[in-house]
Structure formats: C-alpha cells, structure tokens
Amino acid sequence: MTISGFALGLASAYPTRSGLGLFDPVAEHAWDAVYPAATLLIGLRALREYLLARYRGVFVDEYQDCSIPQHELVLRLADILPCRLVLDPLQAIFDFGGGVVDVDAHIAPEFTRFPDLETPYRWLTSNPDLGDWLMTARQTLLGGGQIDLRTGPPTHIRLRHDRVQTAARQVARLDGSVVAIGHRKEDTRAFARSTPGGFAAMETVDCPELVAAARSIEESTGLQRGIALLDLATTCMTAVSTVLATSRTALLRGRAPTPHAGARNEAAVSALAVVVQENGLGPVVTAMDEIAALPGVRIHRAELWSAMREAIRENVTTPDHSLADIAWGHRNALRERGRAVDALSASYPMLIKGLEFDHALILDGGRHDARSLYVAITRARQSLTVISDSPVLPRPRAPRTRR
C-alpha cells in the first residue's frame, strides 16, 4: 500500500469529518487536500484506537521521495505506532511542488538512525559480481564521481539508432523479465512504439489519459463515440491510423464506416459501425477486440488499452457507476495491491523505483543525472546493458551561462 492509497482510503471513508469532500482524481492539485485530511483524522481518538487495533507497526519504504505533507502524516502515525523508515538519498528523484523530505532537517530530529545496509542481497544468488560492482558505483556516485562501465559486468553499447534496435532484440530473447529504461515517459513510449518484439510502455498509476478517454467514450454517442474509440486505438497501437484510415475519414465526414466483404479490416469496421449505431457500451468491447486483432497492428500501450476494456466490461454489468469512476477505481486499487509488470516492459526511473527485473536495457545512459542513473542501473538482477555515447557516466553537465 502506498502512502497515497492509505491516506485517500482513510480520508474518503470519513469525508465529512476529514473535510475531504468530493475527490476529483484528475483535477489540478487534487492530492493537496488528501494528506492534511488524513492527518486530521489520525489525530482523533476513535481513529487512534482503530489503528492500534488493526496494526502492530508501520514500515515506510522509499522515504526519500516523501513530500512534506506525507511526512506530516507519517509523524502523526509515529505518535501511535512503532514506525520504521527505509530510504536511500541517492534514489531521491521525485520533485513535489511542496518539496521533499530532507534527512537532516526532517528525519534526523524525529527518528533514530540505524547502520546503513551494505550487503547487496538482490544480487547474492543472481549475479554477485554485478552486486559488488553496483556497491562500488554507489559510493562513486555519492561522492560526485563518474562510473566506468568498462570496469565491471555491465555491457556498454555505443549510442546509435540501429544498435538500439539490435540490443533490444537481443535482450528480449533472454529468459526472464526485461525492462527497457528511457529517460522520460516520451522516450519510453517512442521506444515501445518503434521497436518490434512486444515491449509495452508502462503507465503511471493514476493514468490520467485513461480517465480522460473513459469520459470521452462515455459522454459521446454515434459518430463521436466511434472517433473517440479510434483516437484511443491510435494512441495504444501501431498501424491503426493506416488500416482504419477510411473508417476515420467517414466518421469525420459524418458517415458511419462501411465494411467491405473480404477486406482484412472487415470485422473491425463492422464492429465499429455497430458502436456508431447503438448507444450501449457493450459493442465498444467487441470493437476493441476486433481492432486489436487486425493484421499488422501491434499494441504498445497494452496497460492503457486493457484497463479501458476491463472498465467498460464492468460498466456494462454495473451501469450505476460512471465509466470514468470505474476506470479510476481500477487504477487506484494498484496503490494497495501493487502492479503487475509485463515480461517486456518499457519504462523510466520514476515508475520503476522499487521494482526488480531479470534484465535491464538503459536506452540512453548519457541523459541521466547521478540519481536517475543509479535507479536505472540497480533494477536488474542478472544482466545490465547500457547504451550511451560514452562508457563513463554520468556525463558532466555544461555550466549554465547568463544571457
């Protein structure tokens, strides 16, 4: 369970007493009200008794990325229950508007520090040499130095587009889970879209594009719903804009798409025509399945596509809840149960902190600063491949000049 999930679950269970009111997950600054509301509740006698009855203690991992409001909530919990924090300052890569905790200013005055962990347990059985190299690399990065990929188990590949594709194919054939790590989400999605072999881009937990698409599909009918569905398909898949180009043109011109017997897209166009003709959401699921089955089409944002499909299926059987609310509820549940990852994932450091994979391919190591680089190189248990213009990382940053 994340701090966000815990706080929202608590505050929304008692909205009047917490003062949270109606929570809109896609509204700007929506989460700003959640943590103070939960903190307020924890101070109440009844809630303190509830927490004591349910929990024996609290462990908070990845604490270096806690925001100040989250830290205030944890301090209130620590007044009630034994509380232990686990953190690594070198992995502090989030940047909240209200700031993140500082070890000396916020944590040291409130908690007792235990000795640092120095055994690379993740790699003891899978690749002890890699674990030892990463421990040395960690000390180098903490000291502001650069690591040399030629001194240890990682494989370095000179940055070049054709080599990225070759490396991706080679790593994808390895046994076990694989993650390709970009610098930002745009890198991740571009890689998954352009690289054959089944890499799927990982989505953020809140996935605002899912909620927005759900509202677009639910609040539209007829031609507009068909367009909304094609927009989502184009976002999630390759070749859809080409294979269904004629159907999209028809929709934009105010006509239902017309299937042609024997055409390779006949089933998908027929299903899309039913979406336009009927008001219910049931035909949308059928159309999604037919679009996904089109020859030459590949899903590179499978998480977004499947989340929408499951939300629509649930909405058909429980129409008293809006599609957007169901979609968001599915995503919010990940805060408690954790997420499953694809065997071939494409992601970036902010989304994979705390996750483990058998193999990692860093797409452009030269774009990472020390903290982002450290998160990236420590994701793999067995093998690490880094594509960069130099084997020595991180690259020195050019000083900024005033104009």
N, C-alpha and C positions, 0 to 999 in steps of 0.2 A: 504494500500500500504506500502511495506517495503522500507527502505532507499535504499536497493539494487535495487529493482524494479524501484524506481523513478530515481536513478542515471543511470541505464542501459537504461531505456526508453529515457531519455534526451540525453545522450551521443551518443547512437546509431542512434538517429534521425538526428544528425548532425555529422557524423563520420569524415568528413574532417576537420571541424572547431575544433572539440573536440580532434582530434588526436587519437581516439579510434581504428579506423580501423576495421579489421575483428575480431570479438569476438568469441573465441572458448570456450564454457562453460565448457568443461572437461579438458582443458589444465591447467597444474600446474600454480598457481599464476595468473590465468586469470582475477580474480577480482581486482588485484592490480592496473590495469590501468583504471578501470571504474570510481572510485571515483575522482581521480585527473582530469579526462577528464570532468566529470560533473561539478566539482567545477570551472574549467576553463570557461565553458560555462556560468555559473551563473554570472560570472563577466562581461560579455558582455552587452552592453546597450540594445540591442534588446531582449535578454533573460530576463533581469530585467523587461522590460516593459511587456513582455508576462506573467511573474509570477505575477506581480501586477494586471494585467487584469484578471487573472484566479483564484487567491487565495486571501483570506482575512487574512489568518494567517496559522501557522504551529503548530501542536502538534506532538511531537515525544515520543512514549511510549517505555518502556523497555530501557531507555537510558543508564543504567549501563552497557549494553553489546555493546555499540557503539565502533567501532575501532577508532583509531586516524584519519585515512583518512575520515571516515564517519563524525567524529566530525568537521573536517575542512570544509566539505561540509555544515553541518548544520550552522556553524558560518557564512558562506557566505550567506546562506538563511536568517539568522537573521539580516543581514545588510539591507535586503529588506523588510521583512515581520515580523510582531509580531510572536515571537516563544516561545513556552512553552514546557518544558521538564518534563516527568514523569519518575521517576526511583526509584528503591529500591536496595540499595547496597547489601542487603542480598541475592538478586537473581542474582548477577553477577557470572555466571557460565561459560561463554564463555572465550576462551583463544586464541585471534588472534595473529598471528606471530608478528605483529607490535604493539601489546599492546592494552589495552582498556583504556577508559577514566577514570580519577581519579577525584573524586568530588572536592577535594581541589585544585589540580593542574590545572585542565582543565575547570571545570564547574563553580566553585565559582567566578573566576575572570571575567566571561563573563555574568552571569545570576543572577537575583535576586532570592533568595530562599524564598519560601512561607512556612507557617507552615506545618508540617507533617500531613498526613491524619491519623486519629485514630479511625475511625468508620469502622468496618468490614461489609461493605454493601453487599458483596456477600452472607453472611450467615444470614442476618437480618430476612428473611422470611423462608429460607430453614432449617437452624439449628443454631439458635443464640448461643446455648451453645458451639458448635464447633467453631464458630467465636470468642467467648470470649477466649476459650482455646488457639486458634491459636495466638491471640494477646499477650497472656502471654508467649507462647512458642517463639514468635518472639523476645521479649525482652530478654528472657533467652539465645537464640542463639546469639543475637547481643553482649551479654556480655561474650560470650565464654563458657557458661554453657551447661548443658545437660537437655533435656526434659524427663519427665517420662510419658510414655503412659498410666500408670495406674491412672493418676490423672485427666483424662478427658474423653470426649466422644469417642476418637478413640478405636478401638478394636485391641488388640495385640494378635498375634498368634506365638507361639514358632516355630522357623525355623526348618522345616523338610519336605522332598520332598512330602510325602503323604499328609501333611497338606496344602501345596501349592495348590495341585490339588483340595482338598476339598474346600478350601477357594475360589478358582477361580470359582468353580461350584456354590457355594452359592451366591457370589457377582453377577455372571452373571444372576441369576434369579431375581434380584432386578429390579424394574421399573426404567426406565431412562437410561442415558448413563453411561458407565463404562469404566474406564481405568486401566489397569494393568501396573505398573511402574517399570521397571528394572533400573539397574544402567548404563548400556551401551547398544548400539544397539544390540550387540551379545546376551545379556540377553533377550531382547525384542523378538528377532526372535526365539531363542530357546524355550521360553515360548509359543509363538503363535504356533510353530510347534508341540510341545509336548502336548499341552493342548486341549482336546476336548471341544467343546462348541461354537466355532465361533469367538474367538479372532483373530483379524487381526493386523499384525505388521504395524505400521505407518512408512512411508518413509520420507526421507529428501526432501526438496523442490526441490533441484537440481537433486536428484536421479541419480547419475552417472551410476548406473547399468542399468537403463532404456535406456540411450543413448548408452551405450556400446552394450547392447543386440539388440537395433534397428540397429546399424551399422552391427552387426554380421549377422542378418537376411537379411538385405537389400543387403549386399555386397556378399552374398553367393547364390548358386543355388543348385538344385538337392539334393544329399545326405547330403551335408554340411548344407544346409538350414534346412533339417529335424533334423539334430543333434543340430543345434542352437536353434530350437524351443523346442526340448526335454530338452536341458540344461536350458532354461528359465522355462519350466514347472516344472522341478525338483527343481529349486530354489524357486518357488512360491507355490508348493503343496506337500502334503504328498502322499506317496504310488505310485507316478508316476514311480519312478525308478523300482518298482516291477511289477506293472501292465503292463508296456510297456517295460520290460526288453528285451524281444525277439526282438522287433522292433529296439531298440537301438543297440543290437548286430548286427542285419542285416545291419543297416546303417554303423556301424563302419567297417564292413567287405566288404563294397562296394556294398550292395544289397538293393533294395527297400523293405520296410516291406510288408509282405503278410498277409492280413486279413483271418481269419478262420471263416466260417459260424457258427453262434450260439455262438461264444465266447463273453464274456462280454465286451471285448475291440474291437469288430469287427468294430463298427462305427468310433472309434478313429483311429484305424490302417488304415482303408480305407481312411480317411481324410488325414492322414499323408502321405500315398502313393501318393495322388494327389499333395501334396506340393512338393514332390520329382520330380514328372513328369512334372509339369507346372512351368513356370518362373514367373508368376504374383504373387502378394502378396495376392490376394483375397482368394485363398484356405487356406492361413495361418489362417485367421479369423475363417473359418469353422472348421479347425483342433483344434484351441484353444477352441472353444465351445464344441467340442466333447470330448476333453481331460478333460475339466472342469466337464463334465457330467459323467465321468467314475465312476462306483460304488466303494465306499471306498476311493475316492480321496477327500481331503479337502484343500481348498485354504487358506493359512495362510499369504500370502503376496498379498492380493487382490488388493491393490492400485497399485502395480507394474504391476500385470497381466492385470488389466482393463485399465491402462494407455497405455500399449503396444497395446492392442486390439483396443482402440479408435484411436491411432495414425495410425495404419495400415489401418483402415477403411477410415480415412481421406486421407491417401496417395493414396488409390485406386482411389478416386474421384479427387484428385489434385496431379497427379504424377510429376508436375513440381517442387515440393518441396521434398527434401530428407526425408526419414522416420526419420532419426536421428534429423533433424531440426524440424520436426513436433512434435516429442516426447519431445524435449527440450522446444519448444514453449508452449506446454500444461503445462509443469511443471512451466515454468517461469511466466505464467499467474496467478499462485497461489500467487505470490508476490503481485499482485494488488487486487485480489478478495478475498483472504483468502482461507483456505482449509476446506473442509467438513470432518468430522471425523465419523468413524463407531460407531455404537451403542456399540460394544465391541471392544475396541482398546487396543493394547499393544504398549507401547512407553517408552521413557526415558526422564529425565528432560529437556534436551536441545531442544527437539522437542515440548514439551507441555507447555513451558513457555507462559503465557498469555491466555491459553485455560482453559475452565471450563468443568467439568463433574459432573454428579449427584453423582457418587460413585467412589472411588479410592482404589485400592489394591496395596500396595507397596510390591514388591516381596522379597526384602532382605534389610531391612532398615539399617542393620549394615554396609553396604558397602558405604553409603553416608556420605559425609562430611556435615558440618553445612549448607552450601548454597544449595547444591544439595538436602539435606533432606527437607529444608524449601520449596523449589519449589515443591517437591513431595507432601508434606502434605497439601499444600494450593490449590490443584487442585480440590478437591471435594466440592460440595455444601451441600450434605446431609449426606454422611457417609464416614468414613475413616477407612480402615483396614490395619494394618502394620504387616508384617511377618518379624521377626528378632530374632536373638539369644538372645537378651536382650530387656526388655521394656524401658531401659534407653539409649537414643541416643543423639548425635552421639557417637559411640564408641571412646574412647581415641586412638589416633594414637601412635603406638610404635615409640620411637625415633630412628632415623637412626644412625647406627654405622659405623664408618670408618674401612675399611679393610686395 
